[in-house]
Amino acid sequence: MNRSFLFTLLSNLVIAAVMILTATLVAWLGSTALSSFETWQQAFESARPYLQCWRALLYGVLFALWWDLLRRYRQRPPDRLRVKRIGILGLVLLTCVELTRL
């Protein structure tokens, strides 16, 4: 099934809008529950080491899944090349995200 470019673009825009709205809702609920936005930020700062461990674990699992997918497509060179490209794109995006957090 071949999707149109417009459908793909609109679905990606809807997904991005839902993600932004969800982040806004979480920030609003967190600041309301803790009575101020500054208190909510302090709570996040106190949980920073746990969040870093969670992020490292998530990146490790994603790498393991990518490596397994790469191993499965060993006999199919075009698919293996596609998986490699996806992995390189993911690594570049991950590096950009982590560099913006500095």
ZIPEBEL-V292861 format. One line per field, one symbol per residue. psi: psi as a letter, one per 30 degrees, with the letter a starting at -180 (. if undefined). burial: 1 if it has 9 or more other C-alpha atoms within 8 Angstrom, else 0. A space follows every 50 residues. Layout:
# ZIPEBEL-V292861
psi=???
burial=???
This chain:
# ZIPEBEL-V292861
psi=kklleeeeeeeeeeeeeeeeeeeeeeeeeeeeegfleeeeeeeeefgeee eeeeeeeeeeeeeeeeeeeeeegefjeeeeeeeeeeeeeeeeeeeeeeef f.
burial=00000001000000000000000000000111010110110000000000 00000000000000010011001000000100110010000000000000 00
